[in-house]
Amino acid sequence: MTDFTLWFTEGMWHIADTRAYDHILFLVVLFCGFEVKQWRKLLLLVTAFTIGHSITLALSVLDVIKIKTNLVEFLIPCTILITALYNIYTLQKYEKRNMVLNFSMALFFGLIHGLGFSVLLRSLLGRTTEITGPLFSFNLGIEVGQLLIVAIIGIITVIFIKILKIRPKTWQFFWSAAAFGIAFIMALERI
């Protein structure tokens, strides 16, 4: 197995790890803010999220920034809470959603999630001095993992909306509210 494959796989499995479901929950709540037909906008937001976490992941691994792990672990569910509230608030106003604000939120929240990813990556790197290749491969793996998760969420959404005839806004409200509840409990546990 090449180094690229090793780090790529590690990044992909990290995002899909059900024990670290907070990242998956963020993707779910990010998805819930849009209809399936708006997939291009959603991919733009996922990319913004990736850019954000790539920046702080690199800065943290290079020891440029240091933030206490318990603070980061508390802030991650807060990003889910805010995104879920935003979804609920704008549920009736699809056309009026501000994509610049959505992009900025995804980018900023990606910065926070990247700090969470950095703990794992730093421990995996150990004393390795060459981090460019592993960092790139790990980030690419995370991005591919995120896109796979978003695709799965999209398929499930289509099944419920198109086949089972659940109203899109009901579906989006349900998942945003559920994500809010789960994230609220996570935040309380991490205080």
Secondary structure as GFF3:
##gff-version 3
##sequence-region A 1 191
A	DSSP	alpha_helix	3	16	.	.	.	ID=ss1
A	DSSP	three_ten_helix	18	20	.	.	.	ID=ss2
A	DSSP	alpha_helix	21	31	.	.	.	ID=ss3
A	DSSP	three_ten_helix	36	38	.	.	.	ID=ss4
A	DSSP	alpha_helix	39	61	.	.	.	ID=ss5
A	DSSP	alpha_helix	69	89	.	.	.	ID=ss6
A	DSSP	three_ten_helix	94	96	.	.	.	ID=ss7
A	DSSP	alpha_helix	99	125	.	.	.	ID=ss8
A	DSSP	alpha_helix	132	158	.	.	.	ID=ss9
A	DSSP	pi_helix	159	163	.	.	.	ID=ss10
A	DSSP	alpha_helix	168	189	.	.	.	ID=ss11
###
